[in-house]
C-alpha cells in the first residue's frame, strides 16, 4: 500500500511523505519523503517499513492538535492511512475535528473494517498460515507422525 501510494503520487507529480510510527510519529513530526525511487525495494516486505505504534496522546484532543500542527508545519495537506479499526477511528475523529482530508486503505490481520471482505494484512496472514500448514503436513506424511497445529 505504501509503495502504491508513493508511486501514484510520483506519477501525478504530488509530493508524498511517510509518517514513522503512525499517529505517534505524526504528533512528533517524524516525516520522511517518499519517492518512487526510495520505495522500489519494499514490495516483498510484509507489514510496514514505516513501523507502527499505538498512541495514547493521539486519543486526546491536545494530542490531535499537536499532530495537526505538525502536519501544517510540514505543509502536508491530506492523509492516506493504512490500518484497521483503531487507525480508521482515529482518522475519522481527526477529519471531523480539523476538516482534514483523509483516505483509508484497509490493512489489518484482524479483518475488522466494516464493509470489506478482505484487507491487505488479512490476506497475507491467511496465506502465510496456509503455506506453513501445508509444509508441516508434508513433513508429517514423510515421517509417518501426527502433529497438532
Secondary structure, DSSP 8 states (H G I E B T S, - for coil): -HHHHHHHHHHTT---EEETTHHHHHHHT-EEE--TTTTTT-TT--S-TT-----TGGGSHHHHHHHHHHHHHTT---EEEEESHHHHHHHHHHHHHH---EEEEE--TT---TT-S--HHHHHHHHHHHHHHHHHHHHHHHHT-----
